[in-house]
Amino acid sequence: MLAFFQRYRELLLVVALLLLPLGTWVANAQRDRELSGFEKLCLAATSPVRDATAWLLGTVLDGWHTYVDLRRVREENEILREAVGELQFRLNELVEAERENERLRALVEFSAAERGRIVAAEVVGVSPSHRRSILVAKGERDGVEKGMPVFTAQGVVGKVIATYGGSAEVQLLVDASSAIAARVQRSRARLTVRGTGEDGALRLAHAHRTDDVLEGDVIVTAGTDGVFPKGLVIGRVGRIERRPYGMELEGEVIPAIDVAALEEVLIAIRKDGEEGPTAEASRMPWAPK
Amino acid sequence: MGPQVSLSSQHRHRPLPHVRRAILGSLPVGAEPREGRRAWRALLWALIALLLFQIQAGLKLHLQQPYLRIDVAALVLFFVALELGAIEGALSAFAVGFVADLFVLGPPGLCAFLAVALWTGAHLVPPRAFRSGWLGPAALAFAFSAAFQLGILLIETAILPAAQAPGPTAWAAVVPVAALTAVAAIPFRSLLKRLDRAISGETFVRDR
């Protein structure tokens, strides 16, 4: 008997291993599955492996998704940068157009208010020398002549000192050799405004120590120098120095225009027999013939 | 040679008829004296199956795709059928089936029965063609997986009410899962063979 079991042990084992689960299954086929304590222990003991695997894969997937997201964000960022650049360019164009529009509108309004012919000229160059002058894109062909006043809606710019075919050189009021007959707008006191060679500063000249000039007073052209028409704004009085001695009053004038920011200017054209904006000045006895 | 029980290369190429019939009990008692002592290792293969099932459960938490799955039970059974002896293999197949039952959560015993039945079927057919190269083992793993899945699905469909029976997705997943299992079986077999050698310190070749 023992020999039989020993001889057929494998066959018997397999049969037993087939019958045991088959019987268990048949007996429990219609019942709900309930895990035994041993089965629960097996699952609980190895559940950290499941958790660790889930964590590891989750971390890897998170990293991958983060990487993919970053790549997408990067691509999106590049697209947005391009869009922002384009929009910035467009915005800049609009701002430029708006400012140009404002300047031109001011020039048109100003020229309409003035008598005589006034031409607008674009600033196309700045003197490279020590002289403070600019080159404008209107010249002899446009009727521009030496000595004609140049200004903007904000105030006096200077005067034409040389003309060429299609351009003219304009001496700025800040040039050290510039001198403009002027008045204090409030008190009508007469004086001269001279350039200093510096952008933001002019100086008072020929003002009497007792003249009624106060800091902040607006200085306008007097129209008596044969160049500038009367009433153009030159600037505002800055610091004043009243010394107890001497005849003259010393002080500075802050120009109304920003000479460094000039882009367009107006030139008052004076033709023979035509009353231009400088007609009043040209009738003065000391006006150049 | 020590505890090495490996058959010679000559015997591997010419399997002895009595060895081929080992499972039917015609093998003289004591012909494989060491195999009985290796039976405890069924617990080891069951533990490996349990860990693999847990790993797969962890993976499935993130990979919800029903077709992206490896049939762990078939994978271990494939190794058990090819590499282990009759006693150790039968016990291991049962233990692996028992573990599969924990995760399938069907009626207890179903997977264990199927596992032992598959293992027995594999032993009754001379598996020499499935041992060499990569195509034979891969085909065997595919067949194991397909048969194991189909067995569970067929039985559950037969006994469960229609509402609880496996859906079309489960049926459709049989072939892709079996294919993935076949792909994974080749490196897995090599890995478990190394583990087998490392644990026992001997090479047992069930060459029939």
Interface residues (C-beta under 8 A of the other chain):
Chain A: A3 Q6 R7 Y8 R9 E10 L11 L12 L13 V14 L17 L18 L20 P21 L22 G23 T24 W25 V26 N28 A29 Q30 R31 R33 L35 E39 C42 L43 T46 S47 V49 R50 D51 A52 T53 A54 W55 L56 L57 G58 L61
Chain B: A22 I23 L24 G25 L27 V29 L50 L51 Q54 I55 A57 G58 L59 L61 H62 L63 A86 I87 A90 L91 A93 F94 G97 F98 V99 D101 L102 L105 G106 P107 P108 G109 L110 C111 A112 F113 V116 A117 T120 I159
